[in-house]
Amino acid sequence: MKLYGIKTGSVFMLILLFASALIGVASAEDEKGVVRSDATTEQLSLINELYGKDITVLDYMENVHPEHLVGIPDSYKKNMAGQKMTWWAMEPKSVTNDEQPALDRATVSVSATGYKFDWRTIRFGGTCTASGLEGPPWYIYVEAFLINRGTGQTVDSTSASSQQGVWSVTASKDKLYPANGQYYVHAWGYIPTPYYAEDYDDTSVFSFP
């Protein structure tokens, strides 16, 4: 009986290990091809330095987030170079293109989230979802900016992109011990091809603590 108990326990442990391995594989598969980036101090400085300037999306990406451009074809970059950067809390640049979009033009929808999670944390993020295509876009990008309303400065940023043909990508982060004040989150996302499409969203202002 004692030997049987040992064998049963061993089998049970093997089942647990196998199940854990399957979960690990599934999680890795879900994350395959997704590049995630929490902004460094240098990147945050660049974001605040470039804010409001008349630059293209490609200018922004090459300067601030080159990690998300690795492996991107030149044809995609060309589409990004033809689009002005849309800054939050500013009027968008006027577009002088009178051409009507194609009926099958791709669209994206972006949603932002941000709130005080607990006494030491602000949780923020953004999701970009594409639609209007026969299949998912080859590349999709989203970035969420945590902005101090009082200073107008971006105090943190998190971004994500995928080159694996997915419909949606999400970036999220917990900001620990932010300074006391009022904040909001601006999320921005785009796909560069076959038609460049972008969208953005802002949360309402919330206080910390």
N, C-alpha and C positions, 0 to 999 in steps of 0.2 A: 504493500500500500504506500509506503514511503517513497519507493522508487517511482510508482505511478504518479505521485504528486509532483516529484521533481520533473518527470517528463512532461506533465501537463503544464507546469510553470514555464518550462523551456519553450514549449510550443506557443504558449500565450505571449511570451516575450518576443518570439520570432514574428508573430502576427503583428504586434505593436510596431516593431522595427520596420516591417514591410509597409504598413499603413503610413508610417511617418515618412518613409522614403517616397511613397506615391504622392503624398501631400507636398513634399519638397519639390518633386519633379513638376507637379502641376503649377506650383508657385513660380518656379523658374521659367516654365513655359509661358505663363501669363506675362512675365517681365521681359521675355525675349525681344531684343531689338529696341527696347525703350531706354533712352538716355535721360537720366535725371541729373539735375544740377542745382545745388543750393549756392546762391551767389556768395563769392568771397568778398572780403573787404575791398579789394581792388575793383571787382566788378560793380559793387554798389557805388563806389566813387565814380566810375565811368557812367553808370546810369544817371546819377545826379548831375554829372557834368554835361552829358549829352541832352538832357531833358529840354524839350522846347526847340531844339535845333532842327533846321530844315535838312534832314537826312533821309535816306531811303531805308527800307527794311533791311536790305543787304548790308548797308553801312552799319546799322545797329548790330546785326548779328555778327558780322566780322569783327567788330570792335569789342563787343560785350560777351557774346556767347559763341566763339568759334568752335567750342566742343560740340555744338548742335549742327554744325555744317560738315562734319567729317563724312565723306562719302556722298555728298550731295552733288548731283550732276550740274554742269554749267548751265544747262537749259533751265533748271529750276532757279538757279541763282539769278539768271537773267530776268525772270518774272519778279523776283524779290527786289531786283535793282530798279524795276519800273514802278515801284510803289513807295509813296512817302510814308514815313513813320507817323503813326497816329498817337499823339501824346494825350494822356489823361488831363482832365480839367482845362483843356484848351480846345478852341474851335478847330475842327478838322480842316486840312488844306483843301481848297476847292479843286475839283477834278474837271478838266476841260475835254472830257471824252464823251461825245454825243452818241457813240455807238450803243445800240441796245444789246444787253447780254443775250447770249444764246439760250434757247429754251431749256437746254440740259445743263445750264451753268451750275457749277458746284456752289454750295453755300456752307457756311459754318455757323455754329451757335456756341457762344461762350458764356459760362456762368461762373460767378465769383462767390467765394464764401470767406467769412472772417468774423471771429467773435472771441471774447474772453473765455478761455477754456477752464482755467482754474486760477488760483491766486498768483501763479508765477508764469502763466502761459497764454499766449495768443495763438490760436489755431487758424491758419489761413490757406487758401488754395484756389485753384481754378481748373475748369474742365473745358476742353474744346471738342466739339462733335461735328463731324462733317455729314453732309447729305447731298442729294441731287446728282449722284453719280451711279453708274451701273455697278461699280465695285468700289471698295474703300480706297482712299487716296494712298499713294505710296509714301508720302511724307506728311506729317501733321505735327503742329507745335502749339504749346500753350505756356504762358508765363503769368505768375501771380505776383504782384507788387504790394507789399505792406507799406502804407504811406502814413506818415505822421501828419495829421491835418494841420496842426499848428505851425510846423516848420515847412511843410510842403516837400520834405525829403523822403525818399524811399529808404526805409530802415532795414528792409529785408526783401528778398526775392527768391522764388523757387520756380524752376522750369522743367519741362519734359517734352521730349519729341520721340517720334517713332518712324522708322523706315520699313516697317513690316506690314504695311497695308491694313491698318486698323481704322475703325470708324471714329474712335474717341481716345483721347489721352488726358490724364489728370496729373497735376502737380500739387502737392500739399506739404505743409511744414508746420512744426510747432516752434514758435519764437519764444525762447525762454528769457525771462526777466527783461522785458522791454521797459523803456522809460515810461513814467506816468504820463498820460495824455490822451488825446483823442485820435483815433485811427480809422482808416477805411482801406479796403482792398480793391485794387484794379486788376482785373484779369484780361489778358489779350491773347488771341490765338489766330492761327492762319493755316492754310494749305497753299503751296505755291503752284500747283499744277493739277489738272490740265488748265484750269482757270484760277488765277489768284483770287482767294476769298479770305476775308478776315472778319472778326467780330470782337467786341469787348463788352465788359460788364463791370459795374461798380457796386460794392455793397453800401449799405447805409453806414453812417458814422457810429462808432461804438467807443466806449471809454475803457481805459485800463489804469488803475485796477478797478 
